[in-house]
């Protein structure tokens, strides 16, 4: 399954030639799984990760339910030494689950579940996020994920 994620991630990265700014602390996105609205996500800067990533604490959930907590890492651009600097300039970015930290979300049945895998790219032409989510290692089902920034 990791090979599939790597392959899909590579395809997504090369298919978006435009550049977007890195995630901004406080950014809010409207999220969807398999085209179905799944609430909003709010990104708050959490920490700089040694080795080149910015960690965000993300609150994610439908308006009718309590938000879930998820920690995501966004790779920094080569040569950027801080997450503040990283967020100021245009760049292509890859976002993954923070290793060893919790990441929960509501699935397409509105059930609250931990995520097994999450791989996203930030689209340069509109600042949206797009990628794949897998809720269970035991189920090979992948959910398409998309999120658009609130205007």
N, C-alpha and C positions, 0 to 999 in steps of 0.2 A: 504494500500500500504506500510506503514511503517513496518508492520509485514513481508511482502514479502522481503523487503530490509534487514531486520535483519536476516531472515532465510538464504537468499543467502549469506550475509556477513559471517555468521557463517560457512556455508559450504565452502566458499572460504578460510577462515582462517585456518580451520582444514585440508584442502586438501594440504597445502604446508608446509611440516615439516622442510625444510631447512631454514636457516637464511640468510637474506640479510642485507646489510648496509642500514641505513635510507637514505632518499633523501639528495643529496648534492646540495648546492647552486651553480647555474650555470649549473646543469644537463640538458641535452636536450634529448628528447624522440621523436620517430616517432610514431604518434598516428593513430588509426584506429577505426571506428565505424562499427559494424556488419561486420568486415573483410575488409572494404573499407578504403583505406588510407585517412586520414583527417588532413594532415599537421604535424606540429611539435609543441612540448610543451617545453618551457624553464622555469625552476624553479629557482626563486631567493628568498633567505631567506628574510622574511619581518618582523617577530616579534615572540617573545616567548609569548605564550598564557597561562595565569595563569590556573592551573588545569591540565597541562600536554600535551601541543601540541606545535608544531612548525608550524608557518604560513608561507606559500609561496605565492608570487605573481607570477602567471603563465601567460605567453604569449602563446596563442594557436591559430593556424590558418594555412590554406593552404598557400603555397608559393606565390600564385597569388593574395591573398587578405590581407588586414591589419589584424594583429593579434588581437585576443580578449583578454581581461583581465579577469582572474579568480583567486580568492583567495581560497586556499586549506589548510586544517589543517591536519598535520600528528601527530598521537599520539606518545608521547615519551615513551621510554622503562622505566619500573619501576625502580626507583632509579637514573635515569639520571636527573640531575638538570638543564642542559642547552642544547640548540639545537645544539651547537657545539659538545658537548660530545655525544649527541644522534646520530649525523651523523658519528662519528668516529667508533663506534662499530657495530658488526653484530646484527641485530634484525629483527623480523617480524613487519611489520607496516600496519596500517590502515589509509586511507586517505579519508577525507570527505570535502564537501564544507564548507567554513568558514561561520558561522552563521551571517546573516545580511550584508554580503558583496557581491558585484556583482560577477556573474560567467556566462560568455557568451561563446558560442561555435558554430561552424558550424555543422549543422545536416547533415544527409546523402543526403539531397537535396541541399547542399551547401547554405542553408539559415542561416543567423546569428540570433541566438535565445538565450534567457536566459535559463539556466538550472534550473530545479525544484529540482532534486536530483542527487547526484553523490556519489557513494561508491566504493572505490578501495582498493585492497590489493597489496602489493609489493611482487612479487614472489622471493623466495629465490634462486632458482637454476639459474636464469639468470638476476635478477635485474629488470625484466619487471613489468609493472603495468597491472592489470586486474580487471574488475568489471562491474558495470552497471550505465547507465545514463538514466534519464528521463527528457525530455524537457518540458513537460506540466503536470500540475496536472489534467487537464481535459481529457487527453488522457492516457490510461493505457499502452501505448507502452513503452517498455524498449529497450534500445539499448545496445548491448554488446560492451564493450570498452576494447581495449588492446593498450599498448604502450611499445615499446622497446627502451632501451637506445641507443643513437648514439655511435658508436665505436670510 
